[in-house]
C-alpha cells in the first residue's frame, strides 16, 4: 500500500450545540489533528449543516437507518461502533496514518513531528485533567492536573481535599487517556485501548510528553452545559455521584422558592463543593502543569481524492449491519480502574 | 348529648399515649394535647409515678391506666416501642365500646396533632394518615412551644442538600432527627391493631386511609436545649435500650458530659449546649433558603367532654381488657417500620 500515512485523524460521537461543536472543531484542527470524523448521535440540522460544509470534517448522521433499527442503548457501545467503522473506512485511505477516538470535551496535546517519527501500531496518551475553577480568563484553563502518586493521594485524602485516596476521587473523569492506532479493518477500539479482532493484544507505547487533555466541567459555564438536560427520572443506573450531582443541579436550577439569581448562586456552590479544585494545594503537591495545549499545528488537509475515497467508503458502510463492528467492552466490575 | 345509644354520631377524638416522664413534662403534654382539638387522652403510665398519676387522675379529660405487673401479667415487652403498640391497640379496642368516639390516634409524649375537627368529621374512610412535621431545633424559642417545623423534603431536595454537603447522605434520616412516616388515626374497633406508623384489622387486613395533606403530626423531640436535656437526663450509656444508632451516639456523648465529675455545673451546661449545637440544632438559614420550614399556628381548642356514661364505659372496658393477656394486642411488625426505627 502506498501513500503518505502521515495524517492524524480523530473520530467522535457528538450530541452538542452548534457553538460548542464549532469551538471544539476549530480548536482540534489547530492542535495537530488533520481531519475529523464526526458521528452525529442526535438530530441537529444546524450542527450537521455546519460540519458538512467544513472541508476537514466528514460527517455521518447516525439515524435509525444507520443502526438498522437496533441502536445500542449504552453510549460507549455506539461510540465504539462508530470508531471501528471509521477504522474500516480509513484503512484504504493512503494518507491516513493514525486514528484517535476523542470526545467533545477532550483534546490531544502532542508534537506532531515527533509523534510521526514513532513506529508502533498504537500509542496511548494518558490523561491530564483541566483544573476546575468557576471562571478562567481566555476560554482555556490555565492549568491541568497531573497523575498523582499513591502517596499524594493519601496525603490529599488526609487533608480532606479528596474524599478517598483513589484516582476516582481525584479526577472527575477517566485517567487512562485515549489510544490512537494505525487504521486497519481488523482493529477494534475500546474506550481507552485497542485490540485486534477477535481478541489479540496490540502493543501500545506511551510516548513521553503526549497527553489527552480532558476538560469536563473545567469552568462553571461548562458544568452548567454538561448538566443542563439532565432529568432525575432518567438517572436510574447512573453511578451515585453522577446521580447525586445531576439531581441536585436539576433541583436547584428549578427551585420554586428561589429567584433566578439565588438559583444561579446555588448552582455555583454546587460547583465549588463538588467540582472546583484547590489550586494552591495542588501547586504545593507539584501536581499542576501549565496548559500544554499547542494551537500552532494547523491541519494539513488530506488530498482531495482521499477525502472523496473516505466519504465513499463511509457511504458504503452507512447501512451495513453494525454487529461486526461492535467491540467486546469490559463489563462493569471487570472494568479497569479509572475508566469512567 | 343525651341521644340514646345507637343514634349518636361519633365525633370525639381520643389519643393513646404511653408515658414515663417528669410531672412538668406530663403536665405540658396533657395541656398541649387537650388544646389541639383532642377531646380525651388515654395515658398508659409506664412507670410507678404516684405524683404524675394523681395529677392525671384529677383531670376529667384524661383516663389513666397504670401498666404495672397486673397489666402485663408477667409478659412485659422489654422494648418500649412494643409496649406502646400494645397499649394503643388496647385503647382502640376499649374505645370501640364508647359510642361517641370517632377517632383514636396513637401519639408519643413528644408529639402533638395538628388537626382540624371539622375536616376530620368529613372523612369517610376508617383511617386517616397525617404526615410528620419535625420541630426546628434551636437552643431557645421565644415561646414555650416551637412554631417552626421542618417538612419532609422530596428525594430531589435531599440530593441537593447532600451534594451541597449540608447533610451527610440524600436520606431523610440525615435531615430529620426522628421518624418521618407520620401517624394514623383510626375508627376504634376490637379488631384494630396499631403499629408505630400504621394500623390494620385482624387478622391482617388493611384499613382504607385518607391522606390528609393539611393536617400533621408534629414531632417536638429536642426542639430546644431544655427539652434535649430533659430527654437525655438519666440516660445510661452502659444500659442500651434497643435505641437507634444515632440515639446511642447522642446518648453516649450526653452521658460522658453529664457524668464528668471533674467539671462544674456551668461548664457542664456549656458543653451540653455545644453538643446540642453540633448534633441537634438546625441551620435555620439553610431551612429558609431551601424553603424547608413551615410555620404552624397552633389552634387553641377546648376539649369536648365525653358523656359520663361514655367515660364509665371506657373505664370498664379498659379494666376488663387490662386484666387480659396482652399477647393478642401485640401487632405483627412491618419490616419497613422496623428499618425506619433503627435508621433514625
Interface residues (C-beta under 8 A of the other chain):
Chain A: X232 X243 X244 X245 X247 X248 X249 X250 X251 X252 X255 X256 X257 X258 X262 X266 X269 X270 X273 X274
Chain B: X154 X155 X156 X157 X159 X160 X162 X163 X164 X165 X170 X289 X290 X291
